[in-house]
Amino acid sequence: MNRIEEAINQSIALKQTILHNDELIDSIGRAAKTIEQSLLGGGKIHFCGNGGSAADAQHLAAELSGRFYFDRPPLNAEALHCNTSYLTAVGNDYGYDQVFARLLRGTGRKGDVLVGISTSGNSRNILEAYNVCRETGIAIISMTGATGGKMKDSGGILLNVPSTDTPRIQECHIMIGHIVCELVETALFGKPNAGK
């Protein structure tokens, strides 16, 4: 077996593990319901992450604010890192660990949701944002790797992919995020899954 086949098999095996993890499947459903209820109540869905997880955060925010399977009204969702002038100013003036917390303090409201994405579960700037969530009544959803890192103690919903392999975790984060987006879109707009 060459490395290409090995990587594909590893990805498939991890997804099979998730498929048979009843606790994680239940948590994915609860995450979708939490986002759905927030949006129904006029809330906003904030996403944050670093590096590849920042790309995932932006990707998933776009699925909600744009469209997923079908045309429908936009949903109130945004990734916290998209304004580079803000990001570099706050990183320079207050420290990189404050870049998400400071923006969330200005734009987040009780009833919103923050989805933090980190393969290690230890991203300090996400943990700082979680402090703001607890102060203001913003729900927390954490997408992490196997251990959950420090984010597992956030008091929110933990979606911890059972792996320590960063690329495989990130692949599963997008899969889980897409499932959540589909569930939310269908619940709010009542159209059947267009992929079937």
Phi, psi and chi 1 to 4 in degrees:
 res  aa     phi    psi   chi1   chi2   chi3   chi4
   1 MET       -  129.2 -178.8 -174.8  -48.0      -
   2 ASN   -86.4  174.0   65.0   30.2      -      -
   3 ARG   -63.9  -33.8  178.5   55.2 -168.3  150.9
   4 ILE   -60.5  -50.2  -64.3  169.4      -      -
   5 GLU   -64.1  -38.6  -66.2  167.0  -32.5      -
   6 GLU   -62.6  -44.7 -176.6 -179.5   21.9      -
   7 ALA   -63.3  -41.9      -      -      -      -
   8 ILE   -64.2  -43.2  -66.7  168.5      -      -
   9 ASN   -63.2  -38.0  -82.4  -40.0      -      -
  10 GLN   -63.5  -41.9  -71.6  170.3  -13.3      -
  11 SER   -63.9  -44.1 -172.9      -      -      -
  12 ILE   -62.7  -44.7  -68.9  167.5      -      -
  13 ALA   -61.3  -40.2      -      -      -      -
  14 LEU   -67.5  -40.6 -178.7   53.2      -      -
  15 LYS   -64.9  -36.2  -69.5  179.0  173.7   87.1
  16 GLN   -63.4  -39.3  -72.9  -73.6  -11.4      -
  17 THR   -61.6  -43.7  -59.9      -      -      -
  18 ILE   -62.7  -42.5  -67.7  169.9      -      -
  19 LEU   -56.0  -32.6  180.0   61.8      -      -
  20 HIS  -101.7   11.4  -60.8  -67.7      -      -
  21 ASN  -100.2   92.8 -175.9  -30.7      -      -
  22 ASP   -59.6  -37.0  -67.2  -20.5      -      -
  23 GLU   -65.4  -43.2 -176.5  177.4  -11.8      -
  24 LEU   -69.0  -40.2 -176.9   50.3      -      -
  25 ILE   -59.6  -43.3  -64.1  -68.8      -      -
  26 ASP   -62.3  -41.1  177.7   67.7      -      -
  27 SER   -65.7  -36.3  -65.6      -      -      -
  28 ILE   -61.7  -44.1  -66.1  167.8      -      -
  29 GLY   -62.2  -41.0      -      -      -      -
  30 ARG   -67.4  -35.9  -71.6 -169.5  -62.3  114.6
  31 ALA   -63.0  -45.0      -      -      -      -
  32 ALA   -61.0  -42.5      -      -      -      -
  33 LYS   -65.8  -38.9 -164.9   67.8  172.0  172.4
  34 THR   -62.6  -43.7  -62.9      -      -      -
  35 ILE   -66.0  -43.9  -69.5  172.1      -      -
  36 GLU   -56.9  -49.0  172.9 -164.6  -24.4      -
  37 GLN   -65.0  -37.8  -68.1  -59.1  -44.9      -
  38 SER   -61.6  -48.2  174.4      -      -      -
  39 LEU   -64.3  -39.3  -68.6  167.2      -      -
  40 LEU   -62.5  -30.9  -75.7  171.6      -      -
  41 GLY   -89.5    9.3      -      -      -      -
  42 GLY    86.0   15.1      -      -      -      -
  43 GLY   -81.8  173.6      -      -      -      -
  44 LYS  -120.0  145.6 -178.5  173.7 -175.3  176.0
  45 ILE  -105.4  114.6  -46.0  -54.2      -      -
  46 HIS   -99.4  142.7  -50.3  -93.0      -      -
  47 PHE  -125.3  146.3  -69.0   82.8      -      -
  48 CYS  -151.0  153.1   63.8      -      -      -
  49 GLY  -177.5  173.4      -      -      -      -
  50 ASN  -122.6  143.0  -62.2  -74.4      -      -
  51 GLY    62.3 -126.9      -      -      -      -
  52 GLY   -59.7  -32.9      -      -      -      -
  53 SER   -71.7  -27.0  -65.0      -      -      -
  54 ALA   -67.0  -41.0      -      -      -      -
  55 ALA   -61.9  -41.3      -      -      -      -
  56 ASP   -64.6  -40.4  -68.1  -15.2      -      -
  57 ALA   -60.8  -45.5      -      -      -      -
  58 GLN   -66.2  -41.4 -169.3  168.5  -22.9      -
  59 HIS   -57.8  -50.9  178.4  158.7      -      -
  60 LEU   -70.5  -35.7  -65.2  173.3      -      -
  61 ALA   -60.9  -39.6      -      -      -      -
  62 ALA   -67.2  -33.5      -      -      -      -
  63 GLU   -62.7  -35.0  -58.7  -71.0   22.9      -
  64 LEU   -82.8  -44.7  -66.6  176.0      -      -
  65 SER   -77.7  -23.3   60.1      -      -      -
  66 GLY   -93.2  -93.5      -      -      -      -
  67 ARG  -162.3  161.2   57.2  165.6  -78.2  168.0
  68 PHE  -116.7  -88.0 -169.0   61.3      -      -
  69 TYR   -87.6  -26.8  -94.1  124.4      -      -
  70 PHE  -150.5  162.4   49.9   82.2      -      -
  71 ASP   -66.5  133.0  -70.2  -32.4      -      -
  72 ARG  -166.6  171.4   39.0   77.7  174.7  169.8
  73 PRO   -61.3  151.9  -23.9   34.0      -      -
  74 PRO   -69.4  151.0   25.8  -33.2      -      -
  75 LEU  -107.0  151.2  -63.9  170.1      -      -
  76 ASN   -80.3   92.3 -166.3    1.1      -      -
  77 ALA  -146.2  140.4      -      -      -      -
  78 GLU  -157.1  147.3 -169.4  167.0    8.1      -
  79 ALA   -86.7  139.0      -      -      -      -
  80 LEU   -76.6   -9.3  -65.8  175.3      -      -
  81 HIS  -101.7    5.4   65.0  -83.5      -      -
  82 CYS   -75.7  -18.8  -69.9      -      -      -
  83 ASN   -93.6   98.7 -177.7  -24.7      -      -
  84 THR   -68.2  -29.7   54.8      -      -      -
  85 SER   -65.0  -44.9  -64.4      -      -      -
  86 TYR   -61.6  -48.2  162.6   84.9      -      -
  87 LEU   -59.2  -45.0 -163.7   72.2      -      -
  88 THR   -74.4  -34.4   53.2      -      -      -
  89 ALA   -66.0  -49.2      -      -      -      -
  90 VAL   -69.4  -39.0  171.7      -      -      -
  91 GLY   -58.9  -40.7      -      -      -      -
  92 ASN   -72.9  -43.9 -176.1   64.6      -      -
  93 ASP   -85.9  -32.1  -64.4  -14.5      -      -
  94 TYR  -119.5  -15.4  -64.0   94.2      -      -
  95 GLY   105.2  144.5      -      -      -      -
  96 TYR   -62.0  -26.0 -170.2   66.7      -      -
  97 ASP   -67.9  -12.1   60.8  -38.0      -      -
  98 GLN  -102.1   -0.7  -66.3  -59.3  -45.9      -
  99 VAL   -64.0  -36.5  -65.8      -      -      -
 100 PHE   -85.1  -40.3  -60.1  142.2      -      -
 101 ALA   -61.5  -43.7      -      -      -      -
 102 ARG   -66.0  -43.6 -172.7  167.1  177.5   81.4
 103 LEU   -66.8  -40.6 -174.7   56.2      -      -
 104 LEU   -64.3  -36.5 -165.6   62.7      -      -
 105 ARG   -62.6  -31.2 -163.8  177.2  -61.0  -76.9
 106 GLY   -85.5  -32.0      -      -      -      -
 107 THR  -113.1  -17.8   63.0      -      -      -
 108 GLY   -83.2  149.6      -      -      -      -
 109 ARG  -136.6  156.9  -59.1  -70.5  178.3  -94.7
 110 LYS   -53.6  134.1 -176.4  176.0 -178.3  178.2
 111 GLY    97.6  -12.6      -      -      -      -
 112 ASP   -74.7  175.2  -71.4   -2.9      -      -
 113 VAL  -130.7  138.1  176.5      -      -      -
 114 LEU  -112.6  123.9  174.5   62.5      -      -
 115 VAL  -102.7  109.9 -179.3      -      -      -
 116 GLY   -97.7  129.9      -      -      -      -
 117 ILE  -119.5  120.9  -51.9  173.8      -      -
 118 SER  -157.1  122.4  168.8      -      -      -
 119 THR   -64.9  -34.1   57.3      -      -      -
 120 SER   -82.7  -29.0   70.3      -      -      -
 121 GLY    79.0   11.4      -      -      -      -
 122 ASN  -120.1   14.4  -66.6  -42.8      -      -
 123 SER   -65.9  117.1  -61.5      -      -      -
 124 ARG   -63.1  -37.7 -172.6  169.5  171.5 -171.0
 125 ASN   -68.0  -28.4   53.4    6.6      -      -
 126 ILE   -73.6  -42.4  -61.9  177.2      -      -
 127 LEU   -60.9  -37.1  -67.1  166.6      -      -
 128 GLU   -66.0  -39.0  -70.4  -69.4  -26.3      -
 129 ALA   -64.8  -34.7      -      -      -      -
 130 TYR   -63.7  -31.2  -76.0   -0.2      -      -
 131 ASN   -61.9  -40.7  -69.9  -26.4      -      -
 132 VAL   -64.4  -40.9  175.0      -      -      -
 133 CYS   -57.6  -45.9  -69.4      -      -      -
 134 ARG   -66.7  -33.6  -75.1 -173.7  -73.8  -88.5
 135 GLU   -69.9  -33.5  -68.0  167.7   13.4      -
 136 THR  -110.1   -4.2   57.0      -      -      -
 137 GLY    83.6   29.6      -      -      -      -
 138 ILE   -91.7  128.7  -63.7  171.3      -      -
 139 ALA   -70.5  150.3      -      -      -      -
 140 ILE  -117.5  131.8  -65.4  169.6      -      -
 141 ILE  -124.5  123.9  -62.6  170.7      -      -
 142 SER  -110.4  126.3  -62.9      -      -      -
 143 MET  -108.6  114.6  -60.9  175.3   73.4      -
 144 THR  -136.4 -173.9   71.5      -      -      -
 145 GLY   -89.0 -164.4      -      -      -      -
 146 ALA   -54.7  -48.2      -      -      -      -
 147 THR   -79.6  -22.6   69.4      -      -      -
 148 GLY    82.5  -14.2      -      -      -      -
 149 GLY    52.8 -151.4      -      -      -      -
 150 LYS   -70.0  -21.8  -66.4  177.8 -178.9  176.2
 151 MET   -68.5  -18.9  -72.5  165.0   60.0      -
 152 LYS   -65.4  -20.2   75.3  174.6  179.3  -65.1
 153 ASP   -96.3   17.7  -61.1  -39.1      -      -
 154 SER   -72.7  -19.0   67.9      -      -      -
 155 GLY    88.3    2.0      -      -      -      -
 156 GLY  -102.7 -159.3      -      -      -      -
 157 ILE   -88.0  127.3  -63.3  169.9      -      -
 158 LEU  -104.1  121.9  178.7   62.4      -      -
 159 LEU  -112.7   82.8  -54.8  176.0      -      -
 160 ASN  -100.2  107.1   56.3  -36.2      -      -
 161 VAL   -65.2  127.0  171.8      -      -      -
 162 PRO   -77.6   69.7   27.5  -33.6      -      -
 163 SER  -158.0  159.0  175.3      -      -      -
 164 THR  -115.1    7.8   57.2      -      -      -
 165 ASP   -93.2  107.4 -175.2  -26.6      -      -
 166 THR   -53.4  -50.7  -63.5      -      -      -
 167 PRO   -59.7  -40.6  -24.5   34.7      -      -
 168 ARG   -67.3  -37.6  -57.1  -67.2   84.6   84.3
 169 ILE   -62.4  -46.9  -65.1  167.4      -      -
 170 GLN   -63.0  -37.6  -70.0  174.1  -27.0      -
 171 GLU   -60.9  -39.9  -69.6  159.4    8.9      -
 172 CYS   -75.2  -30.5  -69.7      -      -      -
 173 HIS   -60.6  -43.5  -79.8  171.2      -      -
 174 ILE   -66.1  -41.1  -77.5  -62.4      -      -
 175 MET   -59.0  -49.6  177.1 -170.6   72.2      -
 176 ILE   -62.8  -43.8  -70.0  167.9      -      -
 177 GLY   -60.4  -40.6      -      -      -      -
 178 HIS   -64.5  -39.9  -81.9  163.7      -      -
 179 ILE   -62.2  -44.8  -67.9  167.1      -      -
 180 VAL   -60.7  -45.4  168.3      -      -      -
 181 CYS   -59.8  -42.0  -70.4      -      -      -
 182 GLU   -63.4  -45.7  177.8 -176.6   -8.7      -
 183 LEU   -62.4  -41.7  -67.0  173.0      -      -
 184 VAL   -66.7  -48.3  168.8      -      -      -
 185 GLU   -59.1  -45.7 -173.9  177.3   68.8      -
 186 THR   -65.6  -41.6  -58.8      -      -      -
 187 ALA   -63.9  -38.8      -      -      -      -
 188 LEU   -83.0  -29.1  -66.7  179.8      -      -
 189 PHE  -119.7   -4.5  -59.7  101.2      -      -
 190 GLY    71.1   10.0      -      -      -      -
 191 LYS   -88.2  146.9  -74.0 -156.4  174.2 -176.1
 192 PRO   -71.3  163.0   26.2  -33.5      -      -
 193 ASN   -59.1  115.0  175.5    2.1      -      -
 194 ALA   -72.9  -12.5      -      -      -      -
 195 GLY   -83.3   -6.3      -      -      -      -
 196 LYS   -93.1      -  -73.4 -171.5  176.5  177.7
